[in-house]
């Protein structure tokens, strides 16, 4: 539990693995602002990775569950993936 200026952030760990199981943020009155849960851990290159993630926003009455079926931890990405072409008529100015 970490107290903040506006409330607190709380992290819960699984007793058997000590991996993060949930994190939540509370406002100054202790009201839950949001919660994320982490389950279905699998080994990904020697690193435990949660494959089921739940996110809840109680005040908005919204939630989402995410399941990762074939996750890759830090895959190699080509540099061209981040290249932005210069639009026609634009001038490149070094900063």
C-alpha positions as CSV (number, residue, x, y, z in Angstrom):
1,X,0.0,0.0,0.0
2,X,1.3,3.4,-1.0
3,X,-0.4,6.5,0.3
4,X,-0.7,9.3,-2.3
5,X,-1.8,12.9,-2.1
6,X,-5.3,11.9,-3.4
7,X,-5.7,8.5,-1.7
8,X,-3.8,5.2,-2.0
9,X,-2.5,2.6,-4.5
10,X,-2.7,-1.0,-3.3
11,X,-0.9,-4.0,-4.8
12,X,-1.8,-7.5,-3.9
13,X,0.5,-10.5,-4.5
14,X,-0.4,-14.2,-4.9
15,X,0.6,-16.0,-1.8
16,X,2.1,-19.0,-3.6
17,X,4.0,-17.3,-6.4
18,X,4.4,-13.7,-5.1
19,X,3.4,-12.5,-8.5
20,X,1.1,-9.4,-8.8
21,X,-2.5,-10.5,-8.5
22,X,-4.2,-7.1,-8.4
23,X,-3.7,-3.4,-8.2
24,X,-6.2,-0.8,-7.2
25,X,-6.4,2.9,-6.6
26,X,-8.6,4.4,-3.9
27,X,-9.6,8.0,-3.5
28,X,-9.1,10.0,-0.2
29,X,-12.3,8.5,1.2
30,X,-11.3,5.0,0.4
31,X,-13.6,4.7,-2.6
32,X,-12.3,2.3,-5.3
33,X,-11.5,4.3,-8.5
34,X,-10.2,1.4,-10.5
35,X,-8.8,-2.2,-10.2
36,X,-6.8,-4.4,-12.4
37,X,-6.4,-8.2,-11.9
38,X,-3.7,-10.5,-13.3
39,X,-4.1,-14.3,-13.7
40,X,-3.1,-17.1,-16.0
41,X,0.6,-16.5,-15.7
42,X,2.8,-18.3,-18.3
43,X,6.5,-18.3,-18.9
44,X,7.5,-16.0,-21.7
45,X,11.3,-16.2,-22.3
46,X,12.0,-16.9,-18.6
47,X,9.6,-14.1,-17.4
48,X,6.2,-14.8,-15.9
49,X,3.5,-13.0,-18.0
50,X,-0.1,-12.6,-17.0
51,X,-2.4,-13.9,-19.9
52,X,-5.7,-12.8,-18.3
53,X,-6.1,-9.2,-17.3
54,X,-9.2,-7.7,-15.9
55,X,-9.9,-3.9,-15.6
56,X,-12.8,-2.5,-13.6
57,X,-14.0,1.1,-13.2
58,X,-16.7,0.7,-10.6
59,X,-18.0,4.3,-10.6
60,X,-18.6,4.1,-14.4
61,X,-20.0,0.5,-14.0
62,X,-17.5,-0.6,-16.7
63,X,-15.2,-3.5,-16.9
64,X,-13.2,-5.4,-19.5
65,X,-11.5,-8.8,-19.5
66,X,-8.5,-9.3,-21.8
67,X,-7.1,-12.7,-22.7
68,X,-3.7,-13.0,-24.4
69,X,-3.6,-16.1,-26.5
70,X,0.0,-16.0,-27.9
71,X,1.9,-13.2,-26.1
72,X,5.5,-12.3,-26.9
73,X,7.6,-10.4,-24.4
74,X,9.5,-7.5,-26.1
75,X,9.5,-8.9,-29.6
76,X,12.0,-7.5,-32.1
77,X,10.3,-4.8,-34.2
78,X,11.7,-3.4,-37.4
79,X,12.8,0.3,-37.2
80,X,10.6,1.0,-40.2
81,X,7.6,0.4,-38.0
82,X,8.3,3.7,-36.3
83,X,9.3,5.7,-39.4
84,X,7.0,8.5,-40.4
85,X,7.2,9.6,-44.0
86,X,7.6,13.3,-44.6
87,X,4.3,14.7,-46.1
88,X,4.5,16.2,-49.6
89,X,5.5,19.9,-49.4
90,X,6.8,19.6,-45.8
91,X,10.4,20.7,-45.0
92,X,12.5,18.8,-42.5
93,X,14.1,21.1,-39.9
94,X,16.7,19.6,-37.6
95,X,16.0,20.5,-33.9
